[in-house]
Amino acid sequence: MKTHTVRYLFALGFIIVVASACSVKKDKFVNRNYHALTTKYNVMYNGNLALEAGVNELKTTYSDNFWEVLPVERMQIIEPVFGQDSVPRNPNFKRAEDKAIKAIQKHSMNIGGTEKNPQMDEAYLLLGKSRYYEQRFVPALEALNYVLFKYPDSDRINEIKIWKEKTNIRLENSTLAIQNLEKLLSEIEFDPQLVGDANAILAQAYLNENQYEKAIPALKKAREYTKSKEEKARYTFILGQLLEIQNQPDSAFASYQRVIDMKRKSPRQYTIQAHIKQAQLGSLIQDTVLFVKKYKKLLEDRENRPYLDVLNHQMALFYEKHENTEKAKKHYNTSLKHKTNNVYLTASNYRNLAEINFYDAKYAVAGKYYDSTLVHLDPKTREHRSIKKKRENLEDVIKFEAIAQTNDSILNLVAMSDSERIAFFENHIERLKKEEERIKALEEKQSRAAVATSGGRPSIGGDDPLFSDNSLSRSSRVEMNRQPVTTRPGAGGASSFYFYNQNTVANGKNEFRKKWGNRELRDYWRLRDYTPTAVTAQEELASEEETTPEEVVNPAHTTQFYIDQIPTDEALIAELLKERNFAYYQLGIIYKDKFREYELAQAKLEGLLESNPEERLILPSMYNLYKIYEILGSDKTLAMKSKITSMYPDSRYAQLINNPENALSLEGTPDEVYKNMYRLYETGDYRTLLTEIEILINQYAGEDIISKLELLKANTIGNLQGLEAYSEALNYVALTYPNSAEGKEAENLLRTNIPKLEKLTFKKPATAWKLIHQTSTQTDLAGLNTVLETFLKDRPNENLKITLDSYTQNQNFVVIHNIVSEQRAKEFITLLEEYKDYKIKEKFVMISSEDYKVVQVKKNFDEYLLLHPIP
């Protein structure tokens, strides 16, 4: 009984003590220690665990960009999604913040303006950290400033100051952070880790301000004082990057070596990237054999499997630098096979493969690699814009290189003698047969492997994807598996019976056709000419013995098959030569002006001049070669200058060479010339324009203005020659200059305007009328003009107008405009022919404004006259 009473009294006393200790308004020993212990070992403990989990998750998901100088702190800054003010919150950091707030709200003992719970500075620090990692930097700064103001004597005061400056840096207040950190470093004495953290943050502030020379000593101190091996490796690697930027390659190489020497104390990614950075400092690598041996060892190390992408990329760079492009391409492709989150690395692999193929003249392949490069590059970057422009220019290169290579090969065959052609094609046939044998052997090997794998059963549908297991539904596969196998004899192991494999059957059929040709399925199929008669067994056997199998020769295995395809027509050969020469010229201009590949341009233009090109290509080619020689500092510069000025002294190119400053002003810039031509077009003087524009197109061949002149010429042709010629001229512009604005405009006109114009017909509802008189360009119209002017003066209120419109190259129309009705047009014809003051002999035809448009577009005035004959 006494024991029960004692327990009861003890429990009651404990409850009373705890209840009194829960109060945050009493400054008692029990109250202070109760709330301090509860805060530290309950709320703050869970909050710190959540913060630690969030930081670990942040570091796990963070990916460093080793193409740039690494930030000191591993933290990914996530931009808010469009339309949202903040990024999604990490649940761990939210939990840490909630715990910090709970500690402040339930356990703060602010009595008489003084905080009695010694854990409150920890709570506010946790609050600031959690907000910092959630990228809510302004609220984080508020929490840290509050603890600095409220708890100036906290034992965590220096750590809180460091976190405040970290937040200032994130808010782009690096200058303020530098001032505060330098002051703080003079006050910290006893905690090496804090000294290391402060120096690391100071280094980041200097990096943000691009003061690399000041960041280096700060990073060295951070590396010296930090206790974290991961931080030591990171700071050492960043030091190497900064020393490299400061043009101190020896020191940078040593810094990277220091990371490598840390071995397993350094995270693997820093070690691998240190090897990569050392390789990029190629001038310091003396023993290339040792270098290759080291990298092969790195590639074979199982622990380096996550980094095979960057290691293979670096090996490819090494081989490319030493002009071993085959091995370089192999390692670039191997790098691409290993999936990576490093998007820029993927883009670099594709870009470098594109460059290799470009310089190997494989332009179509290079274009595909450039396309892949653009997919993996940020469209906002300068590199993306540069490669996009290069890719667009490559369209013309691909087109003209294909023309040049095809025509060159044909022309070379044309120039060969008969014996040379036979020898050439025999070599080709020999290579073709070897390739066919290799493919056949490979197919047979695959067939045997397929038979062995399938246990002697033929695969359904062979290799056709329509019959592959992946393309069949589950129910279909189940139903197929239920069907009994009746074609496989016995129940033993794998069978190699010939007809169980579709591939071997197909190969057998092909071999049969090669040997016997196409034979009808009948008796005595071996006999070519057979009529059903009574044949004895002995006769049949004898016939079979005498009959030799028909050899079916593949035409591609005969030299005559190829020789017959070589052109012999002189006009066709001349056209091929002309087309090849123009392709050479275009390639020379593209390489010179768009790619700055002067050696390639020189080779194309020199090859052009050696092949007796058209006259219009000679002078522009010589001038562009002169400019290339001048850029390359060639000894041929003066000789080409002398040749141009002596052979073409009055040309624009001679003016450009002799008076580079004044030559343009003599004839005007290309833009001014185009404007003059366009003004002539607006006046309607199409015949003069067409003559002059032909001269200008030859004169400015190869310059950017040429596509504008060609489009203006197409419009002029349309006005003089009609819709069909206009369509052909537009098609030429669209195909010849596909990447220019004018080429695209021509393509658009072909797609939209030409079909509309083709649909124009006569007899549409009329809104106004005209009188037209067809006349030759050589006809004297002075008398007619005098009469018509009198006719207009007699009718001042009619608002009539007379023009002379071009119709064709040799025909014009005299047109009276703005006649209000058909009846009024008839009256005017009668007046002009019969009234005594006019009495004209010329015959005018009445036509609606709509039909006149059709006549001018389609040049079909004769067709209109058949519908509306002149009385």
Buried (B, 14 or more C-beta within 10 A) or exposed (E): EEEEEEEEEEEEEEEEEEEEBBBBEBEEEBBBEBBBEBBBEBBBEBBBBBBEBBBEBBEEEEEBEBEEBBBBBBBEEEEEEEEEEEBEEBEBBBBBBBBBBBBBEEBBBBBEEEBBBBBBBBBBBBBBBBBBBBBBBEBBBBBBBBBBEBBEEBEBBBBBBBBBBBBBBBBEBBEBBBBBBEEBBEEBEEEEEBBBBBBBBBBBBBBBBEBBEBBBBBBBBBBEBBEEEBBBBBBBBBBBBBBBBBEBBEBBBBBBBBBBEBEEEBBBBBBBBBBBBBBBBBEEBEEEEEBBEBBEEBBEBEEBEEBBBBBBBBBBBBBBEEEEBEBBBBBBEBBBEBEBEBBBBBBBBBBBBBBBBBEEEBBEBBBBBBBBBBEBBEEEEEBBEEBBEBBBBBEBBBBBBEBBBBBBEBBEBBEBEEEEBBEBBEEEBEEBEEEEEEEEEEBEEEBBEBBEEBEBBBBBBBEEEEEEEEEBEEEEEEEEEEEEEEEBEEEEEEBEBEEBBBBBBEBEEEEBEBEBEEEEEEEEEBBEEBEEEEBEEEEBEEBEEEEEEEEEEEEEEEBEBBBEEEBEEEEEBEEBBBBBBBBBBBBBBBBBBBBEBBEBBBBBBBBBBEEEBEEBBBBBBBBBBBBBBBBBEBEBBEEBBEBBBEEBEEBBBBBBBEEEEEBBEEEEEBEEBBEBBBEBBEEEBBBEBBEBBEEBBBBBBBBEBBBBBBBBBBBBBBBBBBBEBBBEBBBBBBEBBBBBEBBBBBBEBBEEEBEEBEEBEBEEEBEBBBBBBBBEEEBEBEEBEEBBEEBBEEEEEBEBEBEEBBBBEEBBBBBBBEBEEEEEBBEBBEBBBEEEEBEBEBEBBBBBBBBBBBBBBBBBBEEBEEEEEEE
